[in-house]
């Protein structure tokens, strides 16, 4: 889905918001952070809900009402998501940064491009939008 970002890179900007290049390294970092956030979003529904359901299935009143299982699980997943979506989105900042010394090591051609665009005054960090 975000394969083009990895292949072509994403826009990186200096501290003034001026686009200085396209970085594949920034794309990989951004996508990695999004993956971690999405796993954190889904984890409680996949880890905690089965434990709750296992306990509830032992309660006689819950066993008598057969139709309650699916609505209850849906409600619980909804509750987990209400809390976990904002929490997971807050794990990493929307506007991420990348040290240009790292860029010099892994993307020397981009570093040279930034050097030319900035007249040799390379910023210490470049910034990019990691996505959601």
Residue, then its C-alpha position, 0 to 999 in steps of 0.5 A: x500500500x505504501x510501497x511507492x513511498x519506500x521505493x521513491x521516498x517521501x518529502x523531507x523538509x528543513x525546519x522552515x518547511x522548505x522541501x529539500x528532497x525525497x527520502x526512502x529512509x524517512x519513509x521506512x522510519x515513518x511506516x515502521x512507526x505506523x505499524x507499531x501504532x496499529x499493532x498497539x491499537x489492536x492488541x487489547x482486543x486480541x489479548x485482553x478480550x479472550x481472557x474476559x470471554x473465558x471468565x464470562x463463559x463460566x458465569x451461569x447467567x452468561x451461558x443461559x443467554x446464548x445470543x449475547x456473545x457476539x454483541x458483547x464482544x463487539x461492544x468490548x472491541x469498540x470500547x477498547x478502540x475508543x481508548x486505544x486509537x488516540x493512545x496509539x496515535x500519540x505514541x509517535x509524533x505526526x511530524x517526525x524528524x531524521x538526523x542528517x548524519x544518518x542520512x549521510x550514511x544511508x542515503x549519500x546521494x540525498x545528502x549531497x542533494x540537500x547540500x547543494x540546495x542549502x548551499x552547504x548549510x545542511x540542517x542537523x535534522x530534516x522533518x517529514x509527515x509519518x502518515x497515519 
